Amino acid sequence: MAVADPASRTAAPIALPGVGRALVMAGRISQDAADEIFRKAKAANRNFITELIVSGTISAFDLAHTMSQAFSAPLLDVDALDPQRLPEGLLDPKLCANYKVLALSKRGGRLIVVTADPSDHEVAEKVKFATQMGIEWVIGEFDKLSRLVEEHTKTASQAMDSIVGGDFEFDEASLSSDTPAEDAEAPQTDVEDAPVVKFLHKMLVDAFNLRASDLHFEPYEHNYRVRFRIDGELREVVAPPVAIKEKLASRIKVLSRLDISEKRVPQDGRMKLKLGPDRVIDFRVSTLPTLFGEKIVIRILDPSSAKLGIDALGYEPIEKKRLLKAIERPYGMILVTGPTGSGKTVSLYTCLNLLNKPGVNIATAEDPSEINLPGVNQVNMNEKAGLTFAVALRAFLRQDPDIIMVGEIRDLETADIAIKAAQTGHLVLSTLHTNDAPTTLTRMRNMGIAPFNIASSVILITAQRLARRLCGQCKAPVDIPRETLLEAGFGEEELDGSWTPFKPVGCAACNNGYKGRVGIYEVMPISEELQRIILADGSALEIAEQARREGVRSLRESGLQKVRIGVTSLEEVLAVTNE
């Protein structure tokens, strides 16, 4: 027995891995402790370092420091590394995952590799064989390195699955496409088709459920992000792996019937999502080539929005009366103005819905048609084929129309034909990009339209903005100084204490205190006095002054009225209107 014991003792150190021997020589652990940990690791079929750290014998931090000193290798804080900026393709991901190593860079014929165990000759030989390069070790903490390796080697498909979740049910038939899938030959990446399809479907469903108006898919150099516009505010929702950008763009293009091989120019298309047996949502798709891939914006077009009615849009009684009176006129031009995303299309379609009767012929020219309205003849512009607003308008006049809707007056030719149509017994509805109602008239004048044509054709101009609506469940009264209210535009007589402004609070039912949006409108009928100012080539200031005398509320005044009745907050009105 006396002979056997020393023999077993001398054999044990030989069996220890290099990291164990290094720790014993450095005096961090005893020989017996190292032997015991090694036996436990063998029994549990675990890595020696894993057993060391799990048992609490030594911390990952102390181990890294000891290895750095023992092997004269630089020590690296792994948390300081950006996973998105790590080089791709230097080392096989499977090898990295199996041996918990990570290639940092290549210098000359040598590969710089971060590891927790520089004594492992097996991994050194495998890396040398796989890369045909020498190795320079950099030491990292085992726990941090393991997390980074797992994150870095996780495939895009696995990342997508973790985003989509296992409980998400996907119906392949719910996204409609008339283009065969075989045509979609996209560049191959490490992401499979199925996770991308599920991801897109989930994003569309989530966006609709969150009442988003737009989805933004944005590729950057090292990351990819998806944002939703909810109640007029963009919000980042998820950051999927950057590897999906090509496949996702191809998938959206196939569904939208766009050219998937063309990535150099912007494209526009449409697709549908079936949410139930009788609920289909339309989407308008726009692609834009950027530095690092195609940015795609998807606009959600809910057909039911056109059928909400005037009251749901937020018109006050006097504004509603003016608008309804104008659209009942047999001829003339009605203009809706405002920036992109201010609800002009919904306002126009609401008017068309009211006018849409069997005895009326309605034709619309749009770029493109956003909402399908049965009973209305809708024409999409196609500039490549030569179908412009001006061409469509000329064709409409030969189609025996009663009401014409032009998506946008962009140039003199379109404006000229639209005005002639309004002067010859047709009701013309259109949009224009201006800030408010008075400046619309001067903008038309600057386009080259004669003042007498403007005065004789335009019967009403409505300018609009969308402000976020306060949540009815959590909004709370707020004490705003009198000076601030006067500065915002309230009159002395209005501050009589009969009303209280409200502020957003935030609850589970809303977004930061707001839920939905409400329209702020400046509805300006063209009176005889305004016609005289137009004919005299008067300025926008003169027109605005006369409109005020006639009881037309400006956008700011209309917004302040919404504050008075507690529909929105003062901050929101100040943000969307100019004084």
C-alpha positions as CSV (number, residue, x, y, z in Angstrom):
1,M,0.0,0.0,0.0
2,A,2.9,2.3,0.9
3,V,4.3,1.9,-2.7
4,A,0.9,2.3,-4.4
5,D,-0.1,5.6,-2.9
6,P,2.9,7.7,-4.1
7,A,2.4,6.2,-7.5
8,S,-1.2,7.3,-7.7
9,R,-0.2,10.7,-6.4
10,T,2.4,11.2,-9.1
11,A,0.0,10.0,-11.8
12,A,-2.7,12.5,-11.0
13,P,-0.9,15.7,-12.0
14,I,-0.1,14.2,-15.4
15,A,-3.8,13.6,-16.1
16,L,-4.7,17.2,-15.2
17,P,-5.4,19.5,-18.1
18,G,-3.0,22.4,-18.7
19,V,-5.2,25.0,-17.0
20,G,-5.3,22.8,-13.9
21,R,-1.5,22.5,-13.8
22,A,-1.1,26.2,-14.4
23,L,-3.4,27.0,-11.4
24,V,-1.5,24.5,-9.1
25,M,1.9,26.0,-10.1
26,A,0.6,29.6,-9.5
27,G,-0.6,28.5,-6.1
28,R,-4.2,29.4,-6.7
29,I,-5.5,25.9,-5.9
30,S,-3.9,22.8,-4.2
31,Q,-3.0,19.6,-6.1
32,D,-5.7,17.6,-4.2
33,A,-8.4,20.2,-5.0
34,A,-7.4,20.1,-8.7
35,D,-7.6,16.3,-8.7
36,E,-11.0,16.4,-7.0
37,I,-12.4,18.9,-9.5
38,F,-11.0,16.9,-12.4
39,R,-12.7,13.7,-11.2
40,K,-16.0,15.6,-10.7
41,A,-15.8,17.1,-14.2
42,K,-15.1,13.6,-15.7
43,A,-18.1,12.1,-13.8
44,A,-20.5,14.9,-14.8
45,N,-19.1,14.9,-18.4
46,R,-18.2,18.6,-18.0
47,N,-15.4,20.9,-19.0
48,F,-12.7,21.3,-16.3
49,I,-13.0,25.2,-16.3
50,T,-16.8,24.9,-16.1
51,E,-16.5,22.6,-13.0
52,L,-13.9,25.0,-11.5
53,I,-16.2,28.0,-11.7
54,V,-19.4,26.2,-10.8
55,S,-17.8,24.7,-7.7
56,G,-16.8,28.2,-6.6
57,T,-13.1,27.2,-6.3
58,I,-12.1,30.2,-8.3
59,S,-13.9,33.0,-10.0
60,A,-13.9,33.6,-13.8
61,F,-12.2,36.9,-13.2
62,D,-9.3,35.4,-11.1
63,L,-8.9,32.5,-13.5
64,A,-8.5,34.9,-16.5
65,H,-5.9,37.0,-14.6
66,T,-4.0,33.8,-13.6
67,M,-4.0,32.5,-17.2
68,S,-2.8,35.9,-18.5
69,Q,0.2,35.9,-16.1
70,A,1.0,32.2,-16.6
71,F,1.0,32.3,-20.4
72,S,2.1,35.9,-20.8
73,A,-1.0,36.6,-22.9
74,P,-2.9,39.9,-23.0
75,L,-6.1,40.1,-20.9
76,L,-9.3,41.4,-22.6
77,D,-12.6,42.6,-21.1
78,V,-15.0,40.7,-23.3
79,D,-17.9,42.9,-22.4
80,A,-16.2,45.8,-24.2
81,L,-16.6,43.9,-27.5
82,D,-19.5,44.9,-29.8
83,P,-21.0,41.6,-31.1
84,Q,-22.2,43.4,-34.3
85,R,-18.7,44.5,-35.2
86,L,-17.0,41.1,-34.8
87,P,-15.5,39.9,-38.1
88,E,-17.4,37.2,-40.0
89,G,-15.9,34.1,-41.6
90,L,-12.6,34.0,-39.9
91,L,-13.5,30.9,-37.8
92,D,-16.1,28.1,-38.2
93,P,-19.0,29.0,-35.9
94,K,-19.4,25.3,-34.8
95,L,-15.7,25.2,-33.7
96,C,-16.2,28.5,-31.8
97,A,-19.3,27.1,-30.1
98,N,-17.7,23.8,-29.2
99,Y,-14.5,25.2,-27.7
100,K,-15.7,28.6,-26.5
101,V,-13.2,30.6,-28.6
102,L,-13.7,33.7,-30.8
103,A,-11.6,35.1,-33.6
104,L,-11.0,38.8,-33.1
105,S,-8.9,39.7,-36.2
106,K,-6.3,38.6,-38.7
107,R,-2.8,40.1,-38.8
108,G,-0.4,38.9,-41.5
109,G,-0.5,35.1,-41.3
110,R,-1.7,35.0,-37.7
111,L,-5.1,34.8,-36.2
112,I,-5.9,36.6,-32.9
113,V,-8.2,34.4,-30.9
114,V,-9.8,35.1,-27.5
115,T,-10.1,32.1,-25.2
116,A,-10.3,31.3,-21.4
117,D,-7.9,28.3,-21.8
118,P,-4.7,28.9,-23.8
119,S,-3.3,25.6,-22.6
120,D,-5.7,23.5,-24.7
121,H,-3.5,22.1,-27.5
122,E,-6.5,20.3,-29.2
123,V,-8.3,23.5,-30.0
124,A,-5.0,25.2,-31.1
125,E,-4.4,22.4,-33.6
126,K,-8.0,22.5,-34.9
127,V,-7.9,26.2,-35.4
128,K,-4.5,26.0,-37.2
129,F,-5.8,23.2,-39.4
130,A,-9.0,25.0,-40.2
131,T,-7.4,28.4,-41.0
132,Q,-3.9,27.5,-42.1
133,M,-2.7,30.3,-39.8
134,G,-0.7,30.7,-36.6
135,I,-2.5,31.7,-33.4
136,E,-2.0,34.5,-31.0
137,W,-4.0,34.0,-27.8
138,V,-5.9,36.7,-26.0
139,I,-7.4,35.8,-22.5
140,G,-11.1,36.5,-21.7
141,E,-13.3,35.7,-18.7
142,F,-14.9,32.3,-19.2
143,D,-18.5,33.3,-18.3
144,K,-18.5,36.5,-20.4
145,L,-16.8,34.7,-23.3
146,S,-19.3,31.9,-23.3
147,R,-22.2,34.4,-23.5
148,L,-20.6,36.3,-26.4
149,V,-19.8,33.1,-28.3
150,E,-23.4,31.9,-27.9
151,E,-24.7,35.2,-29.1
152,H,-22.3,35.5,-32.0
153,T,-22.7,31.9,-33.2
154,K,-26.5,31.8,-33.0
155,T,-27.8,31.6,-36.5
156,A,-30.1,34.2,-37.9
157,S,-32.9,31.6,-38.0
158,Q,-32.5,30.9,-34.3
159,A,-32.5,34.6,-33.5
160,M,-35.7,35.0,-35.6
161,D,-37.4,32.1,-33.8
162,S,-36.6,33.7,-30.4
163,I,-38.2,37.0,-31.7
164,V,-41.3,35.3,-33.1
165,G,-41.8,32.9,-30.2
166,G,-43.0,29.4,-30.1
167,D,-46.6,30.3,-29.4
168,F,-47.2,32.3,-32.6
169,E,-49.5,30.6,-35.0
170,F,-48.8,31.3,-38.7
171,D,-51.2,30.8,-41.5
172,E,-49.3,30.7,-44.9
173,A,-52.5,31.5,-46.8
174,S,-53.1,34.7,-44.9
175,L,-50.6,36.8,-46.8
176,S,-51.7,37.0,-50.4
177,S,-49.4,37.1,-53.4
178,D,-50.1,36.6,-57.1
179,T,-46.5,36.0,-57.8
180,P,-45.1,32.4,-57.7
181,A,-42.6,31.9,-54.9
182,E,-40.2,30.2,-57.4
183,D,-39.5,33.6,-58.9
184,A,-38.0,34.9,-55.7
185,E,-34.4,34.0,-56.2
186,A,-32.7,36.0,-53.4
187,P,-29.1,35.9,-52.4
188,Q,-28.3,33.1,-50.0
189,T,-27.6,33.9,-46.4
190,D,-27.5,31.9,-43.2
191,V,-31.2,32.6,-42.6
192,E,-33.8,30.2,-43.8
193,D,-37.0,31.3,-45.5
194,A,-39.5,30.0,-42.9
195,P,-38.4,32.2,-40.0
196,V,-38.4,35.3,-42.2
197,V,-42.0,34.5,-43.4
198,K,-43.2,34.0,-39.8
199,F,-41.4,37.2,-38.7
200,L,-42.9,39.4,-41.4
201,H,-46.4,38.0,-40.6
202,K,-45.9,38.6,-36.9
203,M,-44.8,42.2,-37.5
204,L,-47.8,42.9,-39.7
205,V,-50.2,41.4,-37.2
206,D,-48.5,43.2,-34.2
207,A,-48.6,46.5,-36.1
208,F,-52.3,46.2,-36.8
209,N,-53.1,45.2,-33.2
210,L,-51.1,48.2,-31.9
211,R,-53.0,50.5,-34.3
212,A,-49.8,51.5,-36.1
213,S,-50.1,53.5,-39.3
214,D,-46.7,52.5,-40.7
215,L,-43.9,49.9,-40.4
216,H,-40.3,50.8,-41.1
217,F,-37.7,48.1,-41.9
218,E,-34.3,49.8,-41.7
219,P,-30.9,48.2,-42.5
220,Y,-27.7,49.8,-41.2
221,E,-24.1,48.7,-41.4
222,H,-24.0,46.6,-38.2
223,N,-27.7,46.3,-37.2
224,Y,-31.2,46.2,-38.4
225,R,-34.3,47.7,-36.8
226,V,-38.0,47.6,-37.1
227,R,-40.1,50.7,-36.1
228,F,-43.8,51.2,-35.9
229,R,-45.5,54.6,-36.2
230,I,-48.1,54.6,-33.4
231,D,-50.3,57.7,-33.0
232,G,-47.9,59.7,-35.1
233,E,-44.8,58.7,-33.1
234,L,-42.1,56.3,-34.3
235,R,-41.2,53.6,-31.9
236,E,-38.5,50.9,-32.1
237,V,-40.1,47.5,-31.7
238,V,-37.4,44.9,-32.4
239,A,-33.8,44.6,-33.7
240,P,-33.6,41.3,-35.7
241,P,-30.3,40.0,-37.1
242,V,-28.8,42.0,-39.9
243,A,-28.5,38.8,-41.9
244,I,-32.2,38.8,-42.7
245,K,-32.3,42.0,-44.6
246,E,-32.0,40.5,-48.1
247,K,-34.5,37.7,-47.5
248,L,-37.0,40.0,-45.8
249,A,-36.8,42.5,-48.6
250,S,-37.3,39.7,-51.2
251,R,-40.2,38.3,-49.3
252,I,-42.0,41.7,-49.1
253,K,-41.2,42.4,-52.8
254,V,-42.7,39.0,-53.9
255,L,-45.9,39.7,-51.9
256,S,-46.1,43.2,-53.3
257,R,-45.4,42.1,-56.9
258,L,-42.3,44.1,-57.2
259,D,-39.1,43.4,-59.2
260,I,-36.9,41.5,-56.7
261,S,-33.8,41.8,-58.9
262,E,-34.0,45.6,-59.0
263,K,-32.3,47.1,-55.9
264,R,-31.0,50.4,-57.4
265,V,-34.3,52.4,-57.7
266,P,-37.3,52.9,-55.4
267,Q,-40.4,50.8,-56.0
268,D,-44.0,50.9,-54.9
269,G,-46.5,48.1,-54.5
270,R,-49.4,46.6,-52.5
271,M,-50.2,43.5,-50.6
272,K,-53.0,42.1,-48.4
273,L,-53.2,40.3,-45.1
274,K,-56.3,38.2,-44.2
275,L,-57.0,38.5,-40.5
276,G,-60.3,36.6,-40.6
277,P,-63.0,35.3,-42.9
278,D,-64.3,38.8,-43.5
279,R,-61.4,41.1,-42.5
280,V,-58.7,41.9,-45.1
281,I,-56.1,44.6,-44.5
282,D,-54.4,46.3,-47.4
283,F,-50.8,47.5,-47.2
284,R,-49.0,50.0,-49.4
285,V,-45.3,49.1,-49.8
286,S,-42.5,51.5,-50.6
287,T,-38.8,50.5,-51.1
288,L,-35.8,52.8,-51.0
289,P,-32.2,51.9,-51.7
290,T,-29.9,53.0,-48.9
291,L,-26.2,52.6,-48.2
292,F,-26.6,49.3,-46.5
293,G,-29.6,47.7,-48.2
294,E,-33.2,48.6,-49.0
295,K,-35.3,50.4,-46.5
296,I,-38.9,49.3,-46.7
297,V,-41.9,51.3,-45.4
298,I,-45.3,49.6,-45.2
299,R,-48.4,51.8,-44.8
300,I,-51.4,50.1,-43.3
301,L,-54.6,51.0,-45.2
302,D,-57.7,50.1,-43.3
303,P,-60.8,50.4,-45.6
304,S,-63.0,50.9,-42.6
305,S,-61.4,54.3,-41.9
306,A,-63.2,55.9,-44.9
307,K,-66.5,54.9,-43.4
308,L,-66.0,56.4,-40.0
309,G,-68.0,59.5,-40.8
310,I,-67.4,63.2,-40.4
311,D,-68.0,63.2,-36.6
312,A,-65.3,60.5,-35.9
313,L,-62.7,62.7,-37.7
314,G,-63.0,65.4,-35.1
315,Y,-64.8,68.2,-37.0
316,E,-66.5,70.8,-34.7
317,P,-70.2,71.5,-35.5
318,I,-69.5,74.7,-37.4
319,E,-66.7,73.2,-39.4
320,K,-68.7,70.1,-40.2
321,K,-71.6,72.4,-41.4
322,R,-69.3,74.3,-43.7
323,L,-67.8,71.2,-45.2
324,L,-71.1,69.4,-45.8
325,K,-72.5,72.6,-47.4
326,A,-69.5,72.7,-49.8
327,I,-69.6,69.0,-50.9
328,E,-73.4,69.4,-51.6
329,R,-72.6,72.1,-54.2
330,P,-73.0,70.9,-57.8
331,Y,-69.7,72.2,-59.0
332,G,-66.5,73.9,-57.8
333,M,-63.2,72.9,-56.2
334,I,-62.6,71.7,-52.7
335,L,-59.0,71.6,-51.5
336,V,-57.6,69.7,-48.5
337,T,-54.1,70.7,-47.4
338,G,-51.6,69.6,-44.9
339,P,-48.3,67.7,-44.6
340,T,-47.8,64.0,-45.4
341,G,-49.6,61.8,-42.9
342,S,-52.0,64.4,-41.7
343,G,-55.1,62.4,-42.8
344,K,-55.9,64.3,-46.0
345,T,-56.8,61.0,-47.9
346,V,-59.1,59.8,-45.1
347,S,-60.9,63.2,-45.1
348,L,-61.4,63.1,-48.9
349,Y,-62.6,59.5,-48.9
350,T,-65.0,60.3,-46.1
351,C,-66.5,63.1,-48.3
352,L,-66.6,60.7,-51.3
353,N,-68.3,58.1,-49.2
354,L,-71.0,60.6,-48.3
355,L,-71.4,61.5,-52.0
356,N,-71.3,57.9,-53.3
357,K,-74.8,57.3,-54.5
358,P,-76.1,55.2,-57.5
359,G,-77.1,58.4,-59.4
360,V,-73.6,59.9,-59.3
361,N,-70.5,59.1,-61.4
362,I,-67.3,59.5,-59.3
363,A,-63.8,59.1,-60.7
364,T,-60.5,59.4,-58.8
365,A,-56.9,59.7,-59.9
366,E,-54.4,58.8,-57.3
367,D,-50.7,57.9,-56.9
368,P,-51.5,55.2,-55.8
369,S,-55.1,54.4,-54.6
370,E,-54.9,53.9,-50.9
371,I,-58.4,52.8,-50.0
372,N,-60.7,50.7,-52.2
373,L,-64.2,52.3,-52.3
374,P,-67.0,50.3,-54.1
375,G,-68.9,52.4,-56.5
376,V,-66.0,54.8,-57.2
377,N,-63.9,54.5,-60.4
378,Q,-60.3,54.6,-59.1
379,V,-57.4,55.1,-61.4
380,N,-53.7,54.5,-60.4
381,M,-51.1,56.8,-61.9
382,N,-48.4,55.1,-64.1
383,E,-45.9,57.7,-65.2
384,K,-43.8,55.0,-67.0
385,A,-46.7,54.3,-69.2
386,G,-47.5,58.0,-69.6
387,L,-50.6,58.0,-67.3
388,T,-50.1,61.2,-65.3
389,F,-52.7,63.3,-63.3
390,A,-53.2,65.6,-66.3
391,V,-53.8,62.7,-68.7
392,A,-56.2,61.0,-66.3
393,L,-58.1,64.2,-65.8
394,R,-58.5,64.8,-69.5
395,A,-59.8,61.2,-69.9
396,F,-62.2,61.7,-66.9
397,L,-63.8,64.7,-68.7
398,R,-64.8,62.4,-71.5
399,Q,-66.3,59.9,-69.1
400,D,-69.4,61.9,-68.1
401,P,-68.3,62.5,-64.5
402,D,-70.2,64.3,-61.8
403,I,-67.4,64.3,-59.1
404,I,-63.6,64.1,-59.7
405,M,-61.0,63.5,-57.1
406,V,-57.4,64.2,-57.9
407,G,-54.8,62.8,-55.5
408,E,-52.6,65.8,-55.6
409,I,-52.2,69.0,-57.6
410,R,-48.4,69.0,-58.3
411,D,-48.0,71.2,-61.4
412,L,-49.7,73.9,-63.5
413,E,-51.0,71.5,-66.1
414,T,-52.9,69.4,-63.6
415,A,-54.2,72.5,-61.8
416,D,-55.3,74.1,-65.0
417,I,-57.4,71.0,-66.1
418,A,-58.8,70.6,-62.5
419,I,-59.9,74.3,-62.5
420,K,-61.5,74.0,-65.9
421,A,-63.4,70.9,-64.7
422,A,-64.6,72.9,-61.7
423,Q,-65.7,75.7,-63.9
424,T,-67.7,73.5,-66.3
425,G,-70.1,71.8,-63.9
426,H,-68.0,69.3,-62.0
427,L,-67.3,69.0,-58.3
428,V,-63.5,68.6,-58.0
429,L,-61.8,67.4,-54.8
430,S,-58.0,67.5,-54.4
431,T,-55.1,67.9,-52.1
432,L,-52.2,70.4,-52.0
433,H,-49.1,70.5,-49.8
434,T,-49.3,73.8,-47.9
435,N,-49.2,74.8,-44.3
436,D,-52.6,76.4,-43.9
437,A,-55.7,77.5,-45.8
438,P,-54.7,81.1,-46.7
439,T,-51.3,80.2,-48.0
440,T,-53.0,77.6,-50.3
441,L,-54.4,80.4,-52.5
442,T,-51.0,82.2,-52.8
443,R,-49.3,78.8,-53.6
444,M,-51.8,78.3,-56.4
445,R,-51.0,81.8,-57.6
446,N,-47.3,81.0,-57.5
447,M,-47.9,77.9,-59.6
448,G,-49.1,80.2,-62.4
449,I,-52.9,80.0,-62.1
450,A,-54.6,83.3,-62.8
451,P,-56.4,84.9,-59.8
452,F,-59.7,85.1,-61.6
453,N,-59.6,81.3,-62.2
454,I,-58.8,80.7,-58.5
455,A,-61.6,83.0,-57.4
456,S,-64.2,81.5,-59.7
457,S,-63.5,77.8,-59.0
458,V,-62.3,77.3,-55.4
459,I,-65.3,77.1,-53.0
460,L,-63.6,75.8,-49.8
461,I,-60.2,75.1,-48.4
462,T,-59.6,72.9,-45.4
463,A,-56.2,72.6,-43.7
464,Q,-55.6,69.9,-41.2
465,R,-53.2,68.3,-38.7
466,L,-53.4,65.2,-36.6
467,A,-52.9,65.5,-32.8
468,R,-52.7,62.7,-30.4
469,R,-55.9,62.1,-28.4
470,L,-55.7,61.9,-24.6
471,C,-56.5,58.5,-23.1
472,G,-60.0,58.7,-21.5
473,Q,-59.0,56.4,-18.7
474,C,-55.9,58.0,-17.3
475,K,-55.9,61.7,-18.3
476,A,-55.6,64.0,-15.4
477,P,-56.3,67.7,-14.8
478,V,-53.2,70.0,-14.9
479,D,-52.6,73.5,-13.5
480,I,-51.1,75.6,-16.3
481,P,-50.1,79.2,-15.6
482,R,-52.4,81.9,-17.0
483,E,-49.5,83.5,-18.8
484,T,-48.7,80.3,-20.6
485,L,-52.3,79.9,-21.7
486,L,-52.4,83.5,-23.0
487,E,-49.1,83.0,-24.8
488,A,-50.5,79.8,-26.5
489,G,-53.4,81.9,-28.0
490,F,-56.2,81.8,-25.5
491,G,-58.2,85.1,-25.1
492,E,-58.7,86.7,-21.7
493,E,-62.5,86.0,-21.9
494,E,-61.8,82.3,-22.5
495,L,-59.9,81.9,-19.2
496,D,-63.0,82.2,-17.0
497,G,-62.4,79.1,-14.9
498,S,-65.2,77.1,-16.5
499,W,-62.9,74.5,-18.0
500,T,-59.7,72.6,-17.1
501,P,-56.9,71.5,-19.3
502,F,-55.7,67.9,-19.1
503,K,-52.3,66.2,-19.3
504,P,-51.2,62.7,-20.3
505,V,-50.5,60.2,-17.5
506,G,-50.1,56.7,-19.1
507,C,-51.7,53.4,-18.3
508,A,-52.0,49.9,-19.7
509,A,-54.6,50.9,-22.2
510,C,-52.7,53.6,-23.9
511,N,-49.3,54.8,-25.2
512,N,-47.7,57.3,-22.8
513,G,-51.1,58.9,-22.0
514,Y,-52.4,59.1,-25.6
515,K,-54.7,56.7,-27.5
516,G,-55.6,57.4,-31.1
517,R,-55.5,60.7,-32.9
518,V,-57.9,63.6,-33.5
519,G,-58.1,66.0,-36.4
520,I,-57.5,69.8,-36.0
521,Y,-59.1,71.7,-38.9
522,E,-59.1,75.1,-40.4
523,V,-62.2,75.1,-42.7
524,M,-62.3,78.3,-44.9
525,P,-65.2,78.8,-47.3
526,I,-64.4,81.3,-50.1
527,S,-66.8,84.2,-49.6
528,E,-67.4,87.1,-52.0
529,E,-65.0,89.3,-49.9
530,L,-62.3,86.7,-50.1
531,Q,-62.8,86.4,-53.9
532,R,-62.3,90.2,-54.1
533,I,-58.9,89.9,-52.2
534,I,-57.9,87.0,-54.5
535,L,-58.8,89.0,-57.6
536,A,-56.8,92.0,-56.3
537,D,-53.8,89.6,-55.9
538,G,-53.9,90.0,-52.1
539,S,-51.4,88.4,-49.8
540,A,-51.9,85.3,-47.5
541,L,-52.0,87.7,-44.5
542,E,-54.9,89.7,-46.0
543,I,-56.7,86.5,-46.7
544,A,-56.1,85.2,-43.2
545,E,-57.3,88.5,-41.6
546,Q,-60.5,88.4,-43.7
547,A,-61.1,84.7,-42.9
548,R,-60.8,85.5,-39.2
549,R,-63.3,88.3,-39.5
550,E,-65.7,85.8,-41.1
551,G,-65.4,83.4,-38.1
552,V,-62.9,80.9,-39.5
553,R,-60.8,79.4,-36.8
554,S,-57.0,79.0,-37.5
555,L,-55.3,75.7,-36.9
556,R,-54.0,76.9,-33.6
557,E,-57.4,78.2,-32.5
558,S,-59.0,74.9,-33.6
559,G,-56.4,73.0,-31.6
560,L,-57.0,75.2,-28.5
561,Q,-60.7,74.4,-28.7
562,K,-59.7,70.7,-28.5
563,V,-57.7,71.5,-25.3
564,R,-60.8,73.3,-23.8
565,I,-63.0,70.2,-24.3
566,G,-60.3,67.9,-22.9
567,V,-59.7,65.9,-26.1
568,T,-55.9,66.6,-26.3
569,S,-53.2,68.3,-24.3
570,L,-51.8,71.8,-24.8
571,E,-48.3,70.4,-25.5
572,E,-49.6,68.4,-28.3
573,V,-51.4,71.3,-29.9
574,L,-48.3,73.5,-29.6
575,A,-46.3,70.7,-31.3
576,V,-48.5,70.3,-34.4
577,T,-49.5,74.0,-35.0
578,N,-47.7,77.2,-35.7
579,E,-48.7,80.5,-34.2
